[in-house]
Amino acid sequence: MSVNASAGGRSRNHIVLTSHGAPTGVAADAPTLNWGAPSPRERGPVVATLTDPKRRNAIGTHAGGYSVYRALAIAAGSLTADFRADLTDTSPSDPIGPHPQWGDPGKIVSLDPYGHMTGEAFAEEIAAGIDARPSIAITRAHIDMPEIREAIRAGRLAIDGDIIGPKGDVRVTKAAVDPVWYLPGIAERFGVGEGALRRALFEHTGGMFPELVTRGDLKVFLPPIGGMTLYMFGDPSKIGDGVTPLACRVHDECNGSDVFSSDICTCRPYLAHGIEMCVEMAQKGGVGLVVYNRKEGRALGEVTKFLVYNARKRQQGGDLPETYFKRTECVAGVQDMRFQELMPDVFHWLGISRIDRFASMSDMKFNALARAGIEVVERVPIPDDLIPSDARVEMEAKVSAGYYGVGFQSQYDATQGRALKE
């Protein structure tokens, strides 16, 4: 069916779209979604599957970042198009929530707070044929990092048989979270109109989701992007209780450093330092939390990152702090597209209103948390001896650009002065 690329009329580009159906009435059999409702029954399940289009109440599809692979599997004949997930024994290893923030439609707009409860909370709907699927999964695991083993050897951490096992491995509860965007809330968070947001998402993704501009009745969108992984140290039931001290690191993905230990940035050293801080807090009776976001290269992508690396190192005078962000802007048009405005949502999901120790020097992260009403008691910088020599340019550039608070800038300047004298 051909329709105009606007819910309210013909688009300025006169784009003709093919939508899944008429703007109204198609989702008559779909469960009603009441975003911000205080219970899953009142809220209703998010349905973004394609097995029964008339029951869909969301734009996009589950596991959006991997949906193309699912389509490829169907095309190749290795997966049937009408496959339905069997959710037997997939329930969370540890309960999360509900918390009061879940009942505030403005607190959480980028994930489904009931996304881990789908199999249990909506069992009746699923039994009746609604193909609802979880967008959050919670399990238990162990992590084994050389940096933790080094901290044990150095005496900063100790094997206790609980948080740290006899072989130096660390016990964690982890959660995988796929993005689920409530479009009116996203628009309000960024101070734009919902229509403008929908049009931008449609036009600047090459028209990938016509429903964004043809279906104003569908308010939830599952974008084709990576989500996040949470690593919780200590008793997860104490996270967000308002009493137990919390240490935290919010980390945005850097594959080169995090996985392959590239020395051009401080990402893996800061991640490892944050994990050590979380383990230490858990061993002292508190809890630790690492939020790992898939936002590679400040959400500019790894191709852009590598292009900028080349541009920085090949320019006249070499890699310099004063041109660090200029070269990024030349390639990407902006310095940073991470939009930390959405980052606090996961803290509201966990019921967190206070972070006692926050392993971050970033004002962008700190300010986003502060605006969301989350108190940060102490900000912990990366120790100077963990900064790789090739990453000094990044650190100096961020200090000059005001990425860090005044206290951190003074501390970094003093540290560099000591290093020069030595």
N, C-alpha and C positions, 0 to 999 in steps of 0.2 A: 504494500500500500504506500503510495507516494504522498508525502505531507511536507509542509513547509518546515524549515529548520528553526522554528520558534514556537513556543507554547502560545504566544499571543499574536502571531501573524507571520508575514513573510519576512525572511531574514534579509539583512543588508546585502548579503552575497548571493541571494536567490538560490540557496542550496536546496536541492530536492533530496529528501531522505526516504529510505525504506525502513519503517519501524516495525515492531512486532505486532502492531495492531492499531486500532483507533485510539485516540487520546483518552477516552473514558470507557468504562464498562468492561474492559477485557479482564481486569483483575477482580471481578466480582466474587470469585470463589476463593480469593487469597485471604489469609489471616490478616486481621487488622493490626497495624503496628502503632502503638502509643509510646513513642520514644520518651524516656524519662519516667516511665511508670515505676512504682516502688516494688513490684513483684513481677516475675516472669509471666505469670498467668494474665496479669493486666496488660503487660507490654505486648506479648505475642511473639511468635518465632519469626526470625528473618529467613525468608525463603528466596534463594537466588539460583535454584537449580532449574534445569531445562527439561526435566522429565514430564512436567505438566505446566506449560506456560501460563495457563489461566490461574494458577495458584501462586505465581510469583508476586512478591511484594517489594522486590529490590532490583536495582539496576546492576548489571554486571553478573558475576558468578563467583561461587565459593572458591577459595584459594586462588584469588585473581591473578597473582603473579605466576601461577603455574597452570592457568587454564588453557594456555596455548598448547602445552604438552599434553593435556588431557584431550584436547581436540585432535592432536596428532595421533594419539593412541587410538581414538575412535576411527579416524581416517585410515589408519593402518590395520584396523580390524582386531587389535589386541584388547580393546575395551568396548563393551556394548554401550550404545548411546543411552539406554534406559537403566543403566546400573544404579542401584541404590545401596548406600553404605549400610553395613551391619554394625551397629554401635554397641553390640554386646560387650561388656567388660571394658569399655573405653572411658569410663567415668574418671574424673580427676583423682589422682593419688592423694591429694590434700584439698580440703575445702577452702575456697576463697569467697568471702562475703556471705550474704549481701551486706553492703555498707550504705549509710545514709546518702552518700554522694550519688548512688545509682538512681535515686529518685529525683535528681535535679537534672533536667534536660540540657542545662548549660554547662554542667561539669564534665560530662563525657560525651564527645561528639565524633571521635575517630576510631572507636572500637565498640563492640557489643558487650556490655557488662555481664550479660547472661550467656555469652557465647560458649562458656565451658559447661553450662547446665543443660544444653539442648537435649541430649539423650534422655535425661531424667525429667526435666521440667516440662518438656513437650512430648512426652511419651504417648499421650492420648492422641495428639494431632498426627504424630508419625504413624501410629497404628491405623489411623483413619486415612492414610495415604499421602499426608503432607511430607514432602521430601526436604525436611529441614536438616541442616548439618552444622556441627560445631565450628566456630571460628577461633576457639581457644582450646588448647589441650594442656594438661598439667600432669607431670610425671616426676619420678625421682631418679637420680643418677649420681655418678661420682665424676669429678674432674681431676686430672693429673697434669700439673704444669711444672716445668723446670724452675720457674720463679718461686713457686711455693716451696719446692724442695730446697732451694737456696735459702729462703727465709728460715726454714727449719734448721739448716746447717749453721746459719748465722745466729740462731738463737732468738730471732724476732717472733717466731711462731714455734709451738711445741705440739708434738703428736699427743692427742688426748683420747684416742680411741672412739671419739664421738664425731666431732666436727671434722677432725683430721684422723684418718685411719692409720693403721700400723705401717702401711707402705707409703704414706705421705699423700694419699689421695684425699680429696675433700668431698664430703657429702653435701649434696645440693637438692633442692626442689626446683624444677625449672618449668616454665610455661612458654608455649609458643602462641603468639597472638597475631592473627591476620587482621588487616585494617577493615573496618566497617564504618563508613562515613554517613552521619546524619546531616544531609546537605543544608537544611536551615541553620543548624548549629554551627557547621563549618563556616557558612557565610557570615553569620553573626560574629564569630570569633575573629574573622579577618576584616570585619567592617565593610563588607560588600553586600550587594543585593544577591538574593538567591538566584535570580535569573541571570545576572552577570557571571556568577560563579559557574552555573550550568553551561552557559555558552562558552566560556573560556575552556572548561574541561572538555567540551565537545570539539570545539574548533582546533584547539592546540594539541589534540591527540589524533589529528587527522580524521576526525569524525568517527572515532571508534565506537562511541555509544550514543546512537541517535536518540535513545530514550531520555537522555539528559535534557533535551530541548523539546521533546514531544510528549513527555509523560510527567507533567507537574504533579500528578497524584502519587508518584513513586518518590518517596523522600529519602530513601537509603540507597547508597552506592557502595559497591565493593570494588575498589580500584585495583587495577592490575599492577600493583607494586609490592615490594617486600614488606613484611611486618616487623615484628620484634621478638626477641627472646629474653625472658627474665630468668635470672639465676638468684635463688633465695637461699641464704645461709642461716643456719639455726632453725628455730621452730617457726614455720611459715604462719602458724595461727597467731603469732605475736606481732606480725607485721601489720601496722595500722591500728594497733590497740591503744595508741596514744600514751602508753606508759613505757614500753620497752625501747631502749635506745636503738637508733637505726643509723647504720653507715651505708652510703650509697655511691655508686658510680653510674652516671648516664653516659653511655659510650656510643658514638656513631661509627658505623662500620668503616674499616680501613683494611681491606683484604691484604694489601702488600705488607703492611706492618703487623697486623693482628695474626696473620697466618704464616707469612714468609719472613717476618722480622726485618723488613726493609728499614734502613736507618735514616731515611730522609724526613721522618716525622716522629712524633713522640707517642703515637697511638698505642702500640702494644705495651711499651713501658708504663704508660699511664693506666691502661686496662689492668695490667698485672698488679700495679700498685694499689688500684682500687679494690681488686679481688683480695689482696692481702689484708687491706684495711677492713673489708667485710668479714673475713675469716677471724681476724683479731677481735672484732666487735662481738661476733657470735660466740667465741670462746669465753668472752667476759660476761656472757649472759644476755647480750643484746641480739640483734639480727642484722643481717647484711643483705643488700639488694644491688644487683647489677642489671641495668636496663640496656640491652644491646639492640640498637636500631639499625635496620638496613637502609642506610643513607650514605652510600659510598661516595667518597670525594665531596663532602658537604652537599650531598644529594645532586651533584653535577654529573656523577658517573665516572667510571674508571677510565674510559677513553679520554674524556675531557681532562681528567687528572694527569694522565701520561702526556698528553699534548702540552699541558702547562709545564710539566717537568722539563720537557725539551726546550720550550720557549725560555724558561727561566735560566737554564744552564748554557744556552747558546747566545744569549744577549751579550752585547758589549759590556765588559766589566764583570761578567760572570753572574752567579746567583746572588742577588742582593736583597736585603730585607725591604728596602724602600720600593722595589719593583715587584715584590712578591704577589700582592693582590692585583696590581695593574696587569700583570701577565694573565692572571685568572680572568679578569674582566674582559681582556682582549679576546679570549677564546670563548668564554661562556656568557659574557654580558653582565654578569653579577659576580660578587665575591662568594656568595653562600645562598643555597636554596633549601636549607634544612627546615626552616619554619618551626622553630622551637615552640611556637604557640600551641601546637597540638601535643607536645611532649608530656605536659602534666597530666593528661587524661589517665595514663596508666597508674599514676599515684592515687588519683581519685578512685580508680577501680580497686586498688589495694587498701583503700581507706586511710591512706597516709596524709597527715596534716603537718608533720614535723620531721625534718631530717637533721639528725644530730651532727653527723660528719659527712660532708659532701665532697667527694674527690673530683673537683672540677675548678678550673680557674676562669671558666667562661662566664662572662656577664650575660650572654644571650640565654644560657640555660638558667642561670640564677634569677634573672629578671622574669623569665617565663614562669618559673615556679612561684616567685613572689606575687606576680599578678594573679596567679591561680589560688592564692591564699595559703600556700604551703611554706612554712617557716623553715629556713635553713640557718642552723645555729653556727656551724663552723664550716668554712670552705678550706679544703686541704689541697695545696699545690703539689705538683709533681716534684719529688726531690731532684735537686740539680744533678746529682751523679747518675740519674737515670736518663738524662737527655742525651741522645746520640749526637756526636759532633756535627753530623750533616744536618741535624734538625735545628741547629742554632738559628739558622736563617728564618725558619718558620716561627720560632719563639720570639725573636726580635721583631719580626714583621707584625705579629699579633699584638705585641706590647704597643708598638707604634700606632697600630690601627685602633686601639682601644678595645680589643677583644676581652681583655682582662681588667678587673677592677683596679683602682688606684693602688690599693695595698699590695696586690700581686705584682703590679708594675714596679713599684719601689723595691719590693723584695727581689724581683728578678734582676733589676739594675744593680742592687747591692751584691747579689751573688756573682754577677758578671764582673763587677769590680774586684771582688776577692780573687776570682779566677785569673784575671789579668795580672794582679800583683804576684800571684803564686807562679 
